[in-house]
């Protein structure tokens, strides 16, 4: 889940990841404040002790929470963007420098289409990794601890149950990843293979026309495209199933916590 070599190579992005997690954590605290504020208001209503001052204070607190959460969302998005934009720039510079060192003989080591795909699509995927995945990973570790500290003041047993259920989510993710790793490797190899075929056929289109082999190559491309479509649908199905597993674990743990409470 954490590629240490990649993080060491792009260590400057750490501060932006920390900033993103920080703003998400402040947003969580604001959301908790909103929940407690609404709970207090409902308590006043049920006890018939609601006053105008209570309504005013609740309104002002909720308004403040909305402003804080809006600010946190903007700052978090900004930090996420800064983390990913530098990553893409630096990696593309390193790929370009490597190509210059290899010279014109680079195609002895790697095909042109694969270089194009790695420097474009491959690097673009790292925007999600540095801008979304890593901040969310560390935030998902920090948020349960924060919630446990706060909720333990209200109901310790329910808080312990919720805290115990938290590790079940990453465990389920790891179990799904072991199954999905081979599929994702096949997906990427199929993707690069399709790119290789397309570039080679495009560069040799004139020769194919001369020898009247363009129709045969078009049929081969159709078959490769269909193969890529099928494996793409398998990857999407796997992702949907993994989300379903995580939802079952998360909502199941929440349900047990509420029953105990």
Secondary structure as UniProt FT lines:
FT   HELIX           4..9
FT   HELIX           11..13
FT   HELIX           14..46
FT   TURN            47..48
FT   HELIX           52..102
FT   HELIX           103..108
FT   HELIX           112..117
FT   HELIX           118..122
FT   HELIX           123..128
FT   HELIX           129..133
FT   HELIX           134..151
FT   TURN            152..154
FT   HELIX           156..203
FT   HELIX           205..210
FT   TURN            211..212
FT   HELIX           214..260
//
